[in-house]
Amino acid sequence: MSAELHHLCRLDELEEGTITGGRLPDGHRVAIYLIDGEVYVTDDRCSHGAASLTEEGIIDGCQVECSWHFGRFDIRSGAPTASPCTEAIRTYRVTVQDGAVHVVVSDALRIASASGPVDDS
């Protein structure tokens, strides 16, 4: 599988401990995190209630909490870490080159299979 890099933002546009939104080439929304100097990217939608993690999420260490029902995910792996979330969210491999953040879109790391289509609107 070939690796297709997609530019998301500049590294200096990210703030430590905050969530920034981005979009993949097909318009799919992602959440971008800067945690302890490392950049992580996950799907933007909570797998439980479809809330936007960019708009509604709260970072606690390496976890993001969805404020709708207080479920949590590990930002590094996408794994659910607190109820009511039971399905992982997709994570993406990130590269930082020349101060720019890129995501590898051709090989998203699916931790768990999706239960159905996600509305990205």
Phi, psi and omega in degrees: 000129181279152181263118179254115179272138178234124179291127177257314184189178172271146180301322182287356174274348182267144176248137179306131176076016178238169179245129179242141179271153176208174179225143174278169182304330180273005179093353180300131182277137177232159176251133182246130184236145170241107184236119181051040177080359179255142179260134177230151178225132176229170168303153181278339187263135172296137181283350181268306186241005179064022176286150176285121177290329177296316183273328188245352186280154178231128180272135175223099185066238179258023178239151172244133179253131175277122185285351179292311184228009175068020172288157183227156177224147171284121183296329184285326185243341185085356183293140176291140182236353178208143176297152008270008182287130179234343179255136178293160170256153182292141173244159182231144176287133185246141170232145175242118181230127178052040177078007180247140179265126178236150175242144176274107186271343184279346181222059176306139182270101181275116180277323178219153181288146181285150179273349180168181181294148179253134177278113182266014183283000000 
